[in-house]
Amino acid sequence: MTAPAYPEASQATSALVWSIVGLVCCGPAAIVGFIQARNELEAIAAQRRDPMNQGTANAARIIAIVVGVLYLLSILALVFLVSIGGGLAFLGEMGDI
């Protein structure tokens, strides 16, 4: 019994690598991982790629989503801290008058 041949090669491992790179050092790299994982899952659903890699593609997608949320929260925290710092500096200047 031979395994069925699929017309396209899997990109699940590549998506997982990009998502992990996004988690470890470069948040925007997770965007590439998310897009590749989504494309992989769509190709698996269309039976163009081996469904054996569906777990890897799901893991890549989940990691990319987590990285995106963490990246967004860090940007919001930075904006919040800068605005608090600016407000405190303004109040400090008001006290000098």
N, C-alpha and C positions, 0 to 999 in steps of 0.2 A: 504494500500500500504506500503510495507516494503522496506527499503533501501537495495541495493545489498550488499552482504557481500564480502569484499575484503580479499584475502588470507594473506596479510601482514599488520602489524600495521604501522601507519604513524610515521615517524621520523622528521617531519617538525618542531615541537615545539622544539625538542632537537637540531636541526640544528640552529634554531633561538637563542636559549639560548647560544650555543657555539659561535655564531657570535657576540652576544652582549657582552659576556665575553671577546672576543678578542678585541672588541672596547673599553671596559671600562678599562681593566687592563692587559691583556696578549695577545698581538698581534698574536702569533703563534696559539692560541686556535681557531682563525678564520679559520685556515686551516681545522680543524675538522668540523666546521660548513659548510664550502664550500663543502667539500666532501659529508657530509650527505645531504645537500640540493640538490646537483647534483644527488645523488643516488635516492633521493625522487622524483625529477622531472622525472628521467628516469623510475622509477617504476610507476608513475602516467601515463606516456605516454604508458607504456606497460599494463595498466589497472590492475596492481597488488595492487595498493593502491588508497585510496579514493581521487578523484580530488578536494574535498572540501578544502584540505590542500595545494593546489597549490600556493595560494597567500602567505601563510606563508613560504613555501619553497623558493619562489622567493625573498621575503624580506630577508630571511637568506642568500641567495646567493649574493644579492646586498650588504648587510652590510659586508659580508666577503670580497668581492672584494674591497670595499672602505677601509676596514681595511688593506688589503694587499697593496694597493697603498700608504696609509699613512705610513705604516711600512717601505716600500721600500724608500719612500721619506725621512723619518727620518734617515735611515741608510746612504743614500747618503749625507744628510746634515752633519751627524756626520763625515763621511770620508772627506768631503770638509773642514769642520772646523778644523779637526786635521791636514790636509795637509797645510792649511793656517797658522796654529799655528807653524807647523814645519818649514815652509818657513820663517816666520817672525823671529823665533828663529835663524835660519841659518844666515839670514841677520844681525841680531843683533850681532852674533859672528863675522861676516865679518867686521863689523864696529869697533870692538875692536882691530883688527889687525893693 
